[in-house]
């Protein structure tokens, strides 16, 4: 693990609280609420842009939203997603990561396990902190034909554990576990010395991450089955707008 990664880890304490946010107001509220880590996720392609998945998001869009989030989050660790087709080779991975770091990110995230080790290593060698991502991989949803739980078979579970160990060895400072069978997520957490950040993977991870819009209830058209909604921002927005329109009439 490189020095920059070690410094980031010093700012994270278990249980790690993490939120995916995309703009200045969301990041500022999350930061002022004490959230430890903010991910600028390529899920903005769905939550912000209204697309069916994350595969249309570009590096330029990620850099733009990273700049917004960084302005609002002086305390939280800010991590930015490398979008699909921006880390096809180690060289391209390094070049893309530098774009996001120049936009203010303190670390980048990429999806995948064994096939990404050389890319993780080149980032680590260049002092760029890397967050891994195992389990359900949103960027591959089209190839896999939808979203499904990972780690249901013994073979798949063993591979996930080994992949997490390999990512740590290559230099990752943490790893997101998305839609992993909770028992398997617990095995992974026990097997590695870096934080596991779960989403739909049970409570045995080192921390949890959720999308801001799910937590506050501002995206009512789809809520993941594992997401707990704590507010009704969409309802309040509609109420306020209806009151405004009624007053004009």
N, C-alpha and C positions, 0 to 999 in steps of 0.2 A: 504494500500500500504506500502511495506517495505521501509527501509531507502535507500537501493541500488537503488530501482526504482525511488524514489524521486530525487536522485542525477542525474540519467540519464535524467529525465525530465527537469532538470535545463539546460541541454545542448541542448535541442531541442526548437526551436522557430518557430512559425507558420509564413508562411506555411513551414511545415517540408519537406525537400528534402531528398528522400531516393532512393537508388539504390541497386539492387541485383547484387552482384559480387562474383567471385569464386576463384580468384587467386591474387598473389602479384601485378602484373602490373595493373590489373583492379582496385584493391582496392587503390593502391597508386595514380593513376590518379584521381579517384573519390574523395579521401581525399584531394588531393592538389587542386581540383576544388571547394572545399567548401561544398561538399555533407555532410549533417548532420548525416545521418544514413546509414549504409551499412548492408544489409541482406545477409548472406551466405545461399542462398536458396537451398532447395532440388531439385529445377528446374535444378540444375547442371546435374541431371540424363538425362535431355533432351538436354539442351544447350551445355553441355560439353561432355557427354557420347553418345548422339545420340539415346537414348531410347525413346519409344513413350509416356512415362509419368514418374512421379516421384517415382513410387512405388518400384523400384529396388534399391533405394539409401539406403546405410547402415549408421549406426552411426559412424563407423570407417571412412568412406569416408567423412562424414560431419565434423568430428574432423580434418581430414587432411586438408581439404579446409579452415576450420576456421583458422588454424594455418597460412596458406598462407596469408589470408586476414588481419589478425591481424598485421602481419609484415609490411604491407603496409599502415595501417590506424591508425596512432597514435592519430588522432583527432576525427574522426567520432565514433559514437556509433555503435558497432559491435554486431549484433544479429544473432544467428544461428538457423536454423530450426531443430526441432526434427523430424526425418524421420518416416515414417509409421512403425508400429509394435515396437516402442520404448517407447511408453507411454500408454500401455494398462491398467496399474494400477497406483495408486499414488506412490507406492514404486518404480516401474520401471521408472516412469516419473522423480522422483528425482535422481535416479541413472544415467539415461541417460543425464539429464541436467548437472549433475556434470562433466560428460565426456566432454561436450562441453565447460563448464566454465573452466575446466582445460586446454582446448586447447586455451583459451584466449578470448572466447566470454564474453560479458558483460551482455547478456540477451539471452533467448531462445524463440522460437515461436512454438506454437502448434495449430493445426486446430480444430475447433469445438466450440460449445457453452455450452448448459446446461449439457451435458454429461461429460464435462471436468472440472467442477467447483472444485471438490475435488482435482484434480491434480494441478490446478492453486493455490489453497489455500496452498497445501503442499510446493510448490515452494516459495510462498510468505513467509511462516513461516520459511523457511530456507534461506531467504535473497537472493533469486535468482529472478531477474526481469523477468517477463513473458509478451510477446506480444501475444495477441489473434489473431484469424483469422476467420472471418465470411464471409458468402456468398458462392461463389463457392469454393469448397474445392478440390484442385488438387489431394490430396491423395485418395479421394473417387471417382475419375472419372470413375473407372471401375464399381463400384456398381451403379453409377448414369447413366451410359451409355453415357457419354460425358459431354461437358461443356455447361452450360446454365445460363442465367441471373437469379438472385435471387431477391425475393421481389416483384414479379409481382402480387400476390394476396394479399388482405388485411390481411389474416391470416398469410401468410408467412412474410409479412412486419412487422406485430406486433411481431411475434416471434423473428425476427432479432433484433428489438429494445430491447425487453426484455432480449435477450441473451447478448447483449452488456452491458446492465446495470448490469446483473449478473456477467459477467466477471470482470467488474470494481470493484464490491463489493467483489469479491473473491481475488482481488489483482493485476489484470493485469495493466500494466502501459501504454498500448496503444493497439490498435486493427486494424489489416488490414481488409479492406472491399474490397473483390474481386468480380467483376462482380455483384454488387448490383445495383438495379434500383437507379439512381441518387437522386430522391426525397426521397427514403427510406434512402439512405446514409446520406442525409442532416438531416433527422429526428434523426438518430442515433447520429450524431455529436452533435446535440442540446441536446440530452438526457443524455449525459455522460460528465464527466469532464476530461477525458483522451484523448489524440490525436487519431483521426481516420486517417489511412493512406490508401488512395484509390488507387485502380488499376482497371481501367475500371468501375468506380463507380461515375463519374462526378466530378465537381469542388467544391462541398460543403463540402469536407472533410478537416481535419486539415492539411493534407499534401498529397503527392503523392509518389508512388514507381513505378519504372520501372526496367526492366531487362537491364543491361548495354549493352548487345549485341543488343537489340532492338533499344536503343537510338542511338548507334554509327553505326548501320548498318553492323554488322559483322556476322549476322546469317540470310542470305537472303532466306533461304528455307521455313521459316514460320515466319510471322510477325502477332501478334495478331491484330484484327481489331481496338482496342482502342489505339494501340501504334503508336506514331509519331516518325518517323525515322529522325534524325538530321544529320547523316553522311553516308558515304559509305566506311567503313573500308574494307568490303569484296571486293569491287571493286578495291580499292587501293592495297590490298594484291595480288589479281590476276594479276593486271597490273605489279606490281613489280616482281612477280615470273615469269611471261611470259618474262619480260625484261631480267631477270637473265638467264633463259633457252636459250633465243635467243642469248645472248652474248656468252654463252658457245659454241653454235653451230657455 
